[in-house]
Amino acid sequence: MIDPPTMSMPLVSVLVPAYNHEAFVQHCLDSILADPYPAKEIVIIDDGSTDRTAERIEGWLSLHRDHIAVEYVSRGNKGIAATLNELAARAHGEFLRIGASDDYLLPGGSEALVRYLMAHPAKGAAIGDCVVVDGDGKKILDSGMCDLHGADKRLYLSDDGIRRAVISHWAIGGPVTMLRKGALETVARWTEGLRIDDWDLFLRLAARDAIGFIDVKVCAYRLHGANFSKTRHTATRIVNLTEAREVALRRVSMFAEPDRTRLRAEACRIGAKIAFLQGRLGRVAVHMTAYMALMALSKLRFGHARHRVGAA
């Protein structure tokens, strides 16, 4: 039987966009059910899977629908951003835990994220860390942020550091995020049509100093054949990087200095990566020269900003 809502803790909607993860989706759903956070629901959409993902979800629901509130939709493919927007629209919770059908949650993560957001009402999102596992669920890295992405967690302890991290060294992977549902009304949800949706959303949140961080492992991020091969495929990398450069240039105006200049510099650095993958070494040099000049300018503007604050 589904337990009645817990009055002392707000409802968390775990949003699961599912696509061609027949081998993993049941483990994902098991982890949500097993998480001891008491007030939760699952909202899951099968986004036109061509394997047996929908069948696996329906099999899981036949066993567990009486144990947790679930809203499930199976429909044609619309892409990740459109699916996340639909999931958010269907959710009833005050807080939205962003899931992934090939990853899984760790016990206690939802409660830690909720408690952070309840203690920091100005924040629209909270992020944590993850462990990294292989396709069989065996841990291969202790920290997705540090060991997989090489992040410096000290940056995430201040608003300025988070802005710098989001702009220049995005190190967030897997279902580590919890959003205040009301925050999506401020940043207009996910931008549909993007292949990689999360950086665009977090740039918009970071521009408003709306992101907080807890140094807690809240999920397991799974590296397996499909997602790992995509990161190594040159044509796919070029497409993804081209989109990222366009996103950076589109969001420059949202930031004040020196972050505005940092984001312009990041667009140049991404341009250099694209040129390198295309074998256009002359363009690499042009982009990197522009990147270094803009980074030097951002440091100068940061120093001026600190001087003005100190004088005040």
C-alpha atoms as one frame of an Amber mdcrd trajectory, in Angstrom:
protein
   0.000   0.000   0.000   1.123   3.561  -0.728   1.930   5.380   2.500   0.038
   8.628   3.142   2.045  11.850   2.552   4.410  12.783   5.347   3.353  16.164
   6.722   6.805  17.241   7.881   8.576  16.655   4.554   7.574  18.095   1.159
   6.646  15.879  -1.760   9.507  15.027  -4.121   8.688  14.094  -7.699  11.408
  11.922  -9.219  11.399  12.623 -12.957  12.626   9.738 -15.114  13.019  10.223
 -18.868  13.473   6.699 -20.222  14.931   5.845 -23.607  16.437   2.516 -24.722
  17.623   1.460 -21.281  15.983  -1.933 -20.994  18.972  -3.312 -19.071  18.948
  -0.572 -16.439  15.514   0.993 -15.989  14.225  -1.490 -13.406  17.293  -0.910
 -11.203  16.650   2.828 -11.502  13.050   2.394 -10.350  14.078  -0.015  -7.571
  16.466   2.631  -6.227  13.714   5.253  -6.065  11.428   2.865  -4.219  14.225
   1.856  -1.822  15.227   5.427  -0.971  13.911   5.996   2.576  12.699   9.532
   1.826   9.019   9.225   2.837   7.109  11.658   0.572   7.821  10.855  -3.057
   6.309   9.991  -6.392   7.701   8.726  -9.679   6.865  10.442 -12.945   8.246
   8.443 -15.869   7.949   8.783 -19.629   9.158   6.216 -22.126  10.326   8.525
 -24.916   9.734   6.213 -27.865  12.196   3.478 -26.937  12.901   0.953 -29.675
  14.037  -1.781 -27.283  12.118  -3.392 -24.396  12.330  -0.418 -22.028   8.550
   0.143 -22.006   7.971  -3.551 -21.348  10.416  -3.497 -18.432   8.730  -0.428
 -16.933   5.285  -2.016 -17.225   6.579  -5.204 -15.617   8.004  -3.214 -12.710
   4.748  -1.305 -12.288   2.733  -4.519 -12.153   4.744  -5.472  -9.060   5.152
  -2.117  -7.296   2.366   0.269  -8.294   0.704  -0.216  -4.890   3.892   0.783
  -3.045   4.562   4.225  -4.530   2.611   6.826  -6.477   3.545   6.586 -10.162
   2.490   8.431 -13.284   3.649   6.661 -16.425   3.364   7.643 -20.088   4.659
   5.791 -23.126   4.690   7.777 -26.370   6.681   8.557 -29.475  10.121  10.123
 -29.313  10.271  13.864 -28.635  13.794  14.232 -27.251  15.206  14.783 -23.792
  14.317  18.454 -23.263  10.689  18.063 -24.362  10.410  14.960 -22.178  11.799
  16.742 -19.114   9.374  19.629 -19.641   6.468  17.211 -19.861   7.652  15.336
 -16.774   7.861  18.591 -14.815   4.388  19.596 -15.956   2.966  16.274 -14.769
   4.746  16.377 -11.396   2.874  17.209  -8.193   5.882  17.742  -5.927   7.327
  20.944  -4.548  10.763  19.556  -5.407  11.805  17.781  -8.601  14.555  15.172
  -8.474  15.992  14.752 -11.958  16.507  11.056 -12.647  17.999   9.070 -15.511
  16.814   5.626 -16.522  20.330   4.160 -16.792  21.538   5.535 -13.432  20.224
   5.000  -9.913  19.708   6.916  -6.695  21.631   6.323  -3.476  19.737   6.120
  -0.176  19.574   9.408   1.692  20.350  11.597  -1.292  16.847  12.974  -1.698
  16.570  13.916   1.955  19.959  15.655   1.915  18.986  17.701  -1.139  15.562
  18.573   0.291  17.033  19.714   3.593  19.495  21.969   1.776  16.746  23.620
  -0.269  14.517  24.038   2.775  17.388  25.746   4.612  18.241  27.965   1.618
  14.967  29.337   0.222  16.753  31.644  -2.243  18.230  28.663  -4.088  16.277
  27.145  -6.946  18.461  24.066  -7.338  20.778  21.875  -5.312  23.405  19.529
  -6.694  25.416  16.770  -5.078  28.162  14.389  -6.134  27.905  10.837  -7.452
  29.820   7.609  -7.549  30.612   6.213 -10.997  29.751   2.600 -11.819  30.138
   0.386 -14.850  27.413  -1.347 -16.810  27.153  -4.055 -14.156  26.821  -1.582
 -11.293  30.385  -2.092 -10.001  31.918   1.100  -8.611  34.837   2.309 -10.703
  35.252   5.868  -9.386  34.497   7.313  -5.965  33.584  10.806  -7.167  32.096
  11.740 -10.513  32.993  15.374  -9.939  36.642  14.870  -8.978  37.690  11.529
 -10.462  35.716  11.626 -13.725  35.574  15.354 -14.483  38.570  16.675 -12.516
  36.543  19.299 -10.640  37.741  21.376  -7.724  34.912  21.111  -5.209  36.089
  24.244  -3.435  34.641  26.256  -6.314  31.175  25.005  -5.422  31.244  26.555
  -1.952  30.365  30.081  -3.152  28.076  31.669  -5.718  31.045  33.153  -7.583
  32.779  29.787  -7.619  29.673  28.002  -8.886  29.284  30.533 -11.698  32.914
  29.975 -12.671  32.497  26.203 -12.499  29.302  26.151 -14.552  30.858  28.402
 -17.190  34.338  26.897 -17.467  34.396  23.400 -15.992  30.997  21.748 -16.015
  31.439  18.671 -13.827  27.881  17.580 -13.090  26.817  14.172 -14.375  24.027
  11.786 -13.528  20.905  12.414 -11.446  22.569  14.661  -8.862  20.127  17.566
  -9.158  17.040  18.622  -7.260  15.051  21.623  -8.450  12.505  23.732  -6.676
   9.555  23.445  -9.049   8.958  27.180  -8.857  12.479  27.821 -10.159  11.492
  26.483 -13.564   9.008  29.316 -13.934  11.923  31.752 -13.531  14.276  30.149
 -16.065  11.647  28.890 -18.543  12.393  25.192 -18.104  14.487  23.168 -20.565
  15.200  24.535 -24.022  13.679  22.105 -26.481  15.706  21.082 -29.487  19.012
  20.824 -27.630  20.870  17.506 -27.609  22.590  18.326 -24.304  20.056  20.217
 -22.247  21.550  20.514 -18.778  24.338  23.056 -19.370  21.897  25.566 -20.830
  19.555  25.215 -17.832  22.395  25.534 -15.326  23.851  28.579 -17.038  20.485
  30.278 -16.578  20.302  29.194 -12.940  23.906  30.214 -12.251  23.309  33.673
 -13.703  20.735  34.150 -10.914  22.952  32.627  -8.177  20.247  30.005  -7.782
  22.451  26.897  -7.398  23.667  25.353  -4.156  25.967  22.393  -3.557  26.158
  19.609  -0.968  29.220  17.386  -0.797  27.159  14.194  -0.580  27.058  11.223
  -2.983  23.404  11.222  -3.981  23.375   8.814  -6.928  25.340   6.382  -9.066
  26.262   7.503 -12.579  26.629   4.562 -14.910  29.272   4.469 -17.661  28.247
   1.868 -20.215  28.655   1.145 -23.913  26.053   3.581 -25.262  26.929   6.755
 -23.354  30.688   6.112 -23.356  30.893   5.491 -27.099  29.014   8.738 -27.825
  31.659  10.762 -26.014  34.425   9.235 -28.177  32.701   9.486 -31.562  34.281
  12.433 -33.388  31.248  13.497 -35.417  29.016  13.352 -32.327  31.535  15.371
 -30.327  31.637  18.053 -33.015  27.846  18.324 -33.081  27.670  18.494 -29.272
  30.451  21.069 -29.040  28.887  23.214 -31.770  25.630  23.225 -29.837  27.465
  24.082 -26.608  29.199  27.041 -28.288  25.851  28.338 -29.531  24.379  27.991
 -26.029  27.301  29.909 -24.515  26.931  32.790 -26.939  23.167  32.850 -26.438
  23.486  33.156 -22.645  26.342  35.706 -22.456  23.958  38.620 -21.904  22.495
  37.049 -18.760  25.752  37.449 -16.825  27.418  40.479 -15.262  31.171  41.046
 -15.531  33.540  39.320 -15.211  31.400  36.227 -15.863  30.132  37.652 -19.135
  33.701  37.783 -20.444  34.461  34.333 -19.006  31.548  32.862 -20.953  32.709
  34.563 -24.154  36.136  33.047 -23.513  34.595  29.626 -23.003  32.858  29.929
 -26.373  36.287  30.536 -27.929  37.767  27.518 -26.138  34.923  25.340 -27.407
  35.562  26.721 -30.883  39.185  25.614 -30.574  38.070  22.080 -29.663  35.794
  21.962 -32.698  38.563  23.201 -34.985  40.990  20.617 -33.570  38.555  17.767
 -34.207  38.074  19.086 -37.746  41.849  19.210 -38.297  41.838  22.995 -38.806
  44.925  23.827 -36.778  45.082  27.439 -37.896  41.590  28.019 -36.511  42.657
  26.348 -33.257  45.356  28.999 -32.835  42.919  31.830 -33.607  40.353  30.578
 -31.102  42.953  29.952 -28.390  44.478  33.406 -28.823  41.030  34.929 -28.378
  40.397  32.658 -25.377  43.583  33.720 -23.587  42.953  37.402 -24.289  39.392
  37.191 -22.931  40.498  35.268 -19.833  43.107  37.925 -19.111  40.419  40.590
 -19.527  38.068  38.716 -17.182  40.762  38.607 -14.479  41.327  42.314 -14.891
  37.614  42.999 -14.582  37.398  40.708 -11.552  40.179  42.717  -9.892  38.374
  45.981 -10.631  35.149  44.580  -9.201  36.881  43.512  -5.979  38.522  46.933
  -5.704  35.144  48.675  -6.019  33.637  46.412  -3.350  36.577  47.050  -1.032
  36.338  50.817  -1.540  32.632  50.749  -0.757
